[in-house]
Amino acid sequence: MGRYHAEKLARLKKLAGVVDADAARARAVIDKVGGTAFSDYRELFGKVDAAIIAVPTDRHHAIARECLEQGLHLLIEKPIATTLAEADELVALAEKKRVVLQTGHVERYNRAFRALTQRMDRPVFVEAERLAAFKQRGAEVDVVLDLMIHDLDLACALAHAEPTNVSACGFRVLTKDIDIANARIEFANGFVANLSASRVSQAAVRKLRVFQQDLYVSADLQTGKLRYVGQRDGAIEVKDETHEGGDALADQAAAFVCAVENHSLVPVDGRQGRRVLDLALTVGRLVRERLEQFK
C-alpha cells in the first residue's frame, strides 16, 4: 500500500522520500516516483511537512505518535490504531499540535458511493457484502479490521447518527483469528446496517444495497455501477448509472494535501477513524465471545 500511496502523492507534490525497512524495496519505489530512500522514518524529521503511514496496523500508533510529536500532518491507513487508547492518544496529540490527522478509509472517495449519497438523503437500511481471497497482507488483524471496517465506515457515513446496538457472529477458517464475520448495527435514529465480510472467498465482491422510503439503490463499488429502483404513479422505475474511471486513492491523497495546505477539514478525520475502530473492535469482541460459547 505504501507504494501505491507514494505514486499518488508524487503526482500532487514533491515527494521527499520513501521509508521502508527493506532498503531495496524503498529504492525500487523512488526509482519510479523520485525522492530519497530511507530505512528509518526518523530520518525524515525536519525535512517534511506531512507523511502517509502505511505500515502493518500494529505499528501505526508508535510511528504516528512520533511523527505527530514532530508536528507532521498525517494520513494513516485504516484502521487508525489497534486499540481505542492508542487512537485516543493520536487524536489528542494531533489536536494539541494543530495538525491534520486523516484516516485512510478510501471507500469514502469511491465515485459510486459519493454518487449514491447525493440521491439517498433519508436512508433507513444498508446491506453490505465485502468478499476477498486470502492474502498474507493484512493477516496481522482479523477480517473485521481488515475488510469489514470499510463498510462500518460507510454505514456511519450513511446513518448520520451514533451506533446504539451491535450484534455479530463469525468464524475462523484459514487463520487462528476471524476470517468470516457478519454484523448488525442499529443507530440512534433507527438506521440499521447489516454487514458481511470474508477473506476466504474465491471472488472479490464489494456491494452495497441502500434503502429509504421512496428509493432503493444497488451499488457495485468495484465496477462503479448503480441501479436505482423507485416508484412513480404506481409504476416501478429503474435507472442505471455507471461511475467508472475514478481513482479513490488519488482523490484521498488530494484531499489530504488540500487539508494540509488550506488548514481545512478532511472527510474522515482521526475522531471518525476512532469511532469506526470502536465499532470494529466491538464486532470482533462479540464474535470471539460467541466462538468461545459454542466451541
N, C-alpha and C positions, 0 to 999 in steps of 0.2 A: 504493500500500500504506500509505503514511503516513496517508492519510485514514481508511482502514479501522481502522488501529490506534488513531487518536485517538478514533474513535467508540466502540470497545470500552472503551478506558481511561476515557473520560469517564463511563461508566455505573458505574464502580467507585470512582473517586476524583476529587477536584477537579483538573481539567486546568489547569495553569499557563499553557501556551501551545503553539502550533504553530509550527514553524520551516520556512520554505520560501524558497528563493532568489527564487521568484515571489511577491511580496507579495500580489498579488490572489488567488492560489490559497490562501495561508495565511489570508487574511481570509474566504474562502468557507468554509473548514473551521471556523473558530472561530465563525462565524455560526450553525453548527449545534450545536457541542459546547461552546462557551464558551471562556474563556481569552483570551490575548492573542496577536496575530500578531507573529512576529519574522522577520527576514530573515537573521539570523546566530545560530547556536546558542550562541555565546559569551555572548550577552545573557542566557541562562538561568542561567549560573553564579552560585551563591549564592542562587538563587530556587527551585530544585527539588531533590528528593531522588533522583529516578530519571528515566530517559528511555528512549524506544524509538527506535532508529536504523533508518530505512527509506529510505536513500538508495541511489544506484547502488553496486554492490558495490565498485568501485574506490575509493570514498571511505569505506568502512567503517572502515578502520584509522585514518586520520588523525583523523576525528571522534571515534571511540571512545576513542582514546588520550588526547585532551584531556579528554574527559568523565570518564574513569577517574582521570586525574590530579587532577581536581576532586572526586573521591570520590563520583561518581554511580553508582548501580546502573543496569545496562544490560541491555536486551533488544535484541539485534542481529539483524536479518533474516538469513536464510541466504543465502549461506554467510557464515561469521563474518568472513572476510577473503579476499584473493585469493592469498596465499602462506602457507606454513607459518611463515615467520619473523614475519610480521605477526600471525598467530594466536598464536604463542608469546609475543610481546610483550604482547598483550592479556591472555592468561591469567595471565601472571606479574604484570602490573600489578594486575589485579583481586584476585589473592591477596594481594599486598602491601598493597593498600588495604582488604582485607577487605570487598569489596562483591560483590553478586550480578552474575554475568555469564552471561546466558542466551542461547542461540542459538535463533533462530526457526524451528525445524523443526516446523511447525504440525501436520503429519500425525500426530505422536505423540498429539495430542489428538482425533483423529478417533474418533468413538464406535464405529464398526465395527472399527477397528484395536484399540482398547482392549478391545472385547468378545472378539475372536478370541484375543488374548494370554492371556485368562483360561482359554481352553479348550486352547490349543496349548502344552502345557508342555514338550514334547520335540521341537520341530520339527527336521527334517533338511534340508529344501529349501524355498526360496521362489522363485517366479517372478513377476516384476512387469512390468507394461506401463503406461507413462505417456505419453500422446499429447496434443498440443495444437496448435491452429492457430498460425501465426506471428504474433508481436506484437513491436513495436519495444521495448516494455518488457522488460527483461531481456536484450536482444540484445547488451549490452556484454560478456556472458560466453557461453561455449558451452552447448550443451544439457545437458551433464553437470552444470555448476554451476547451471544454471537450473532443470532439471526432474529429472534422474536423482538428484540429491543427496537429494531427498526419500526415494526408495526405498533409497538407500545407507544412510541413517539408520535406516529401518525394518528393513532387513536386519541391521544391527548390533544393534538392539534385540531382534530375534528370536534372533540367534545366541548372545548371551551369551558371546562369545569374540572374540579378536582375529583379523583377517584375516591370512592367510599367503600367499595366491597370487591374483593378478589377471591376467586376460586380457581383451582388449577389441578391438572394431572399430567403425568408424563412418564417416560420410560428410558432405561438405559439399553443401548443396543450394541454399539461398537466401542464405546469407551466406558470408563467407570463413572462417568457423570451423565447428565441428562442429554439425550440425543433427540428425543421427540417430546414436544410439550403442547398442551392446549390450555388456554386461559380465558376466563370470562371476567370482565371488569365492568362494574357498574359505577357511574359517575353521579355527582350530586344533582345534576339537572335531569336525570333519567336516561341519559345516553348510555348505551350498552355496547361493549366491544367483545367479540368472540374471535380469538386469535389462535392460529395453529402454526407450528414451526417444526421442521425436521431437517437434520443434516445428514440423513441416511437415505435420501431419495435418489432415484435413477434419473430424474428430470428436474431441471430448475424451474421453479414456479414463484411468481411474485404477483399475487392477485388480491384485489380489494373489491368488496361489494358494499356499497353505502346506500342507506335507505333514509328517506324522510317522507312526510305525509303525502306529498304530491309527486315524488320523483324517486327513481331508483337508478343507480349507475353501477355498471360493472367495469372495472379497470384492470388492465394488464400492464403492470408497471415495467415490464421488460420490453414490450413492443410499443408502448405508448398509446394503445388502443382503448377507447372509451365507448361504452354503449349506454345511452340514456333511455330509460323507459318511463313514460308518463301517460297521463290520460287527459283528453280534452273532448268535451261534448260527448262523453260516453264511448269514445273510441281510443284505443291504445296507440300511442305514438312512439316510434323508435327512431333514435338519431345516433348515428355512428360518427365518431371523431377519431383522428389519429394525431398524436403529438410526438412524432418521432424526430430523431436527429439532434436531440438535445444532449448536453454533456453536464450531468448533475454535479460531478466532481469539480469541473471547471467553474460552474456557477457558484458552488460553495466557496471555492478559493477566491473568486471575485468579490463575494460578499464579505469575506474576511478582510481582504485588502481594503475595501471601501470603508469598513468599520474602523480599521486602524487609522486610515488617512483622514477620515472625516469625524472621528470620535463619535460614531453613531452606533446604534444598537444592531445586534445580529439576530436573525430569526430564532436560533437555538443557542441561547447563552448557557453559562455554567449552571444557573439555577434550574433551567429547564432540563439540562442534562442530568442534574441531580434528581429531579422528580422522576424521570424515566428510569434511572438507576434504581431508585427506591421501589418502583413497580416491578422491575425485573428481578430484584433480589427477593421481593415478596413472593413472586411466582415461583422462583427457584426453591425457596424455603418450603412452600406449600407442596410442591411436587415431591421433595425429599421426605417430608413428613408422611405423605401418602405411601411412598415406596417402602418406608420403614414399617408402616402399619400393616402392609399386605405382603411383606417378604416371607 
